[in-house]
Amino acid sequence: MADKIIPLKILSEEKERLSLNSFIIKKVGRKAFKKYIQTGIINTVQKRNQSNGENWFSQEIKLIVPDQLIEQKVNYLQKRILFENSELLIINKWPEIEVVEQCEVSINSLLFFTNLYLESKGEECFAVHRLDLNTSGAVIFAKNLSAARYISELLKKREVEKYYLALVKGIYPEDERLEGKITIKNKRQVTAISRIKIQKVFPRLQVSLLEIKILTGRFHQIRLQLSARTHPVVLDKQHGDFKFNKYFRQQFKLQRQFLHCYRISFPFLQTTVSVEAPLEKDLVRCLEKLKDREKVSLI
């Protein structure tokens, strides 16, 4: 594999008010800047233009993504492919990575690394839905615009079945359907619908493992609905019980919310695509520790 060169476009207003580092942060995001640029994993190359000016903006600014990093990410991503054909690609997303970054130039997103993988085959992809930063599990990518439009339409019609596993605080009372208004971005209220099925209860530790099928795909839907039911997702930093989260993190060494999209199913080209995404190792270890604690309490 060869290095990937990414030119950074300089706008006139950026020349007047930004330093070079601020300019790069604006383009790639602060997290990617700290992880890849400051550490030297991805290099910044400056090539002076014919103007021969001394300011940074009189130069061409490019990012060089080294072939070693590309190979490492592509190899890791290939191990997490759940399904692939000529139209679609489904990846088992790991935590601590955005599906799509909210920045001009993405160098630290699942979409970026997935496209690095597909470039070697002369393909590209589009993200058709997302998971939160610290949520793991199945994510669908479309390899062309027609497939992207088709999956988007299925999502609107609620024909994509998405199942999650969540560990929540407290003993969940019963299987149920949750339907009601939740407040999302810009303080908008929207209807959210989910079906809850209890998988396992841990009485001594006062937590429950739930299967959740979402019928609407709202921002933070599961986390908001369960928090409103006073059974927030374990280690949810934004909508959870902060005192309980601190205790749980100390006891079980889990560092992120216990939420995983473990199954996804939808009709496609006169067949049904259905995949299951194995639980991440950190969540598996957490469940094993919970089960061990419950056994001890029964002896």
Secondary structure, 3 states (H helix, E strand, C coil): CCCEEEEECCCHHHHHHCCHHHHHHHHHCHHHHHHHHCCCCCEEEEEECCCCCCCHHHEEEEEEECHHHHHHHHHHHHCCEEEECCCEEEEEECCCCECCCCCCCCCCEHHHHHHHHHHCCCCCCEECCCCCCCCEEEEEEECCHHHHHHHHHHHHCCCCEEEEEEEEECCCCCCEEEEEEEECHHHCEEEEEEEEEEEEEECCCCEEEEEEEECCCCCCHHHHHHHHCCCCECCCCCCCCHHHHHHHHHHHCCCCCCEEEEEEEEEECCEEEEEECCCCHHHHHHHHHHHHHHHHHHC
